Amino acid sequence: MYTYKKGDFYDVLTQRVKKFLRPGAKSVTRYAKSAWTYWLKIAFLIVVIGYLHSITFWVKEHSNWNYLTAYLTGFISMSLFFNVLHDANHFECFAAPNNSWNEVLSRIVGSNSWVKHEMIMTHHTFRHHAYTGNPTLDPER
């Protein structure tokens, strides 16, 4: 199992990440936030979901294509919701002064996908990352 002692795996990894992200940075979490390309991808997927939704429900002629577009709409929506929910729970969507925005985003996206914010924070963010790789304590193992 990994430890957080000076010179061990996580300490070396943290130092490498800090050097890569911003030389001289004291805090990785203050500078490692979503870039504009992340938000561009989110906006693009929302447009795709809207287009597929319009094909699925607003065309006059129904065919087997409606089932395919309905499936794709649901699949892309849930993938998008999960990714945004995951990033918001790791406080990665907005920079440090706006951490409350991460929680609001997590709650909004979670409510659309029937996932409670507190459950994800407890299960994944706290328990999984505290015991990553531990066969008895990691809930995702």
MOUR-V102728 format. One record per pair of residues at least 24 apart in sequence whose ideal C-beta (glycine too) atoms are under 8 Angstrom apart, sorted by the first residue. I is the first residue (numbers start at 1). J is the second residue. Records with the same first field share a line. If there is no record, write none. Layout:
# MOUR-V102728
I = J  J
This chain:
# MOUR-V102728
1 = 133  134
2 = 132  133
27 = 96
29 = 91  96
30 = 95  96
32 = 92
33 = 92  93  94  95
34 = 87  92  93  94
38 = 87  93
42 = 80  84
45 = 76  80
46 = 80
48 = 76
49 = 73  76  77  80
52 = 76
78 = 113
81 = 109  110  112  113  115
82 = 113
84 = 109
85 = 109  110  113  115  120
86 = 120  124
89 = 117  120  121  124  125
90 = 125
